Amino acid sequence: MLTVIHTFNGPDQDRLLADIRTGLNTVEHVDGFKFASINQQTNTDDILVFSKWKDSSSFNNWVQSIGENKAFKQSTPQMFEVLEEKY
């Protein structure tokens, strides 16, 4: 399992959120997608998108499907292999 974190920050938060939501609208149809969450950091303008994937191949398939989405194309994802999860 893979966790991916994208961090976004820009002067036009409304446009940025619109781009993020547009990109995430495509994720439900990608094989291997598990979960996504949009979060705004307290006391900053940073927006974090956390997503979970079956593996890096699933994530890469989604990245290729989002086209020219400016928010995701300008953000460098951090990738983490999930060792253990508890709910």
C-alpha positions as CSV (number, residue, x, y, z in Angstrom):
1,M,0.0,0.0,0.0
2,L,1.2,3.5,-0.8
3,T,0.4,6.9,0.8
4,V,0.9,10.0,-1.3
5,I,0.9,13.6,0.0
6,H,0.7,16.6,-2.2
7,T,1.3,20.1,-0.7
8,F,-0.2,23.1,-2.5
9,N,0.1,26.8,-1.8
10,G,-0.9,29.7,-4.1
11,P,-2.2,33.2,-4.1
12,D,-5.6,32.2,-5.5
13,Q,-7.0,29.6,-3.1
14,D,-10.3,29.3,-4.9
15,R,-8.7,28.5,-8.2
16,L,-6.3,26.1,-6.5
17,L,-9.1,24.2,-4.7
18,A,-11.0,24.0,-8.0
19,D,-8.0,22.5,-9.8
20,I,-7.5,20.0,-6.9
21,R,-11.2,18.9,-7.0
22,T,-11.1,18.6,-10.7
23,G,-8.0,16.3,-10.5
24,L,-9.6,14.2,-7.7
25,N,-12.8,13.8,-9.7
26,T,-11.0,11.4,-11.9
27,V,-9.5,9.2,-9.2
28,E,-12.6,7.1,-8.4
29,H,-12.3,5.3,-11.7
30,V,-8.6,4.3,-11.4
31,D,-7.9,0.7,-10.4
32,G,-5.9,0.6,-7.1
33,F,-7.3,3.9,-5.7
34,K,-8.3,3.5,-2.0
35,F,-8.8,7.0,-0.4
36,A,-8.3,10.7,-0.8
37,S,-8.7,13.7,1.5
38,I,-8.3,17.5,1.0
39,N,-7.0,19.3,4.1
40,Q,-6.2,22.9,4.9
41,Q,-3.4,23.3,7.4
42,T,-4.2,25.4,10.4
43,N,-2.6,28.9,10.5
44,T,-1.3,28.7,6.9
45,D,-2.7,28.7,3.4
46,D,-1.2,25.3,2.7
47,I,-3.6,22.7,1.3
48,L,-2.6,19.0,1.7
49,V,-4.0,16.2,-0.3
50,F,-3.5,12.7,1.2
51,S,-4.3,9.7,-1.0
52,K,-3.9,6.0,-0.6
53,W,-3.2,3.6,-3.4
54,K,-2.7,-0.2,-3.9
55,D,0.8,0.5,-5.2
56,S,2.9,3.0,-7.1
57,S,1.8,1.7,-10.4
58,S,-1.8,2.6,-9.6
59,F,-0.8,6.1,-8.6
60,N,1.2,6.6,-11.8
61,N,-1.7,5.4,-13.9
62,W,-3.8,8.2,-12.2
63,V,-1.1,10.8,-12.7
64,Q,-1.1,10.1,-16.5
65,S,-4.9,10.5,-16.6
66,I,-5.1,14.0,-15.0
67,G,-3.8,15.7,-18.1
68,E,-2.6,19.3,-17.7
69,N,-4.1,19.9,-14.2
70,K,-1.9,22.8,-13.0
71,A,-2.2,22.2,-9.3
72,F,-1.0,18.5,-9.5
73,K,1.5,19.2,-12.3
74,Q,3.2,21.9,-10.1
75,S,3.2,19.9,-6.9
76,T,5.9,17.3,-6.1
77,P,4.3,14.3,-4.3
78,Q,5.8,12.7,-1.3
79,M,5.4,8.9,-1.4
80,F,5.4,6.6,1.6
81,E,5.1,2.8,1.7
82,V,2.5,1.9,4.3
83,L,4.0,-0.4,7.0
84,E,1.0,-0.6,9.3
85,E,-2.4,0.9,9.7
86,K,-4.9,1.0,12.5
87,Y,-8.5,2.4,12.4
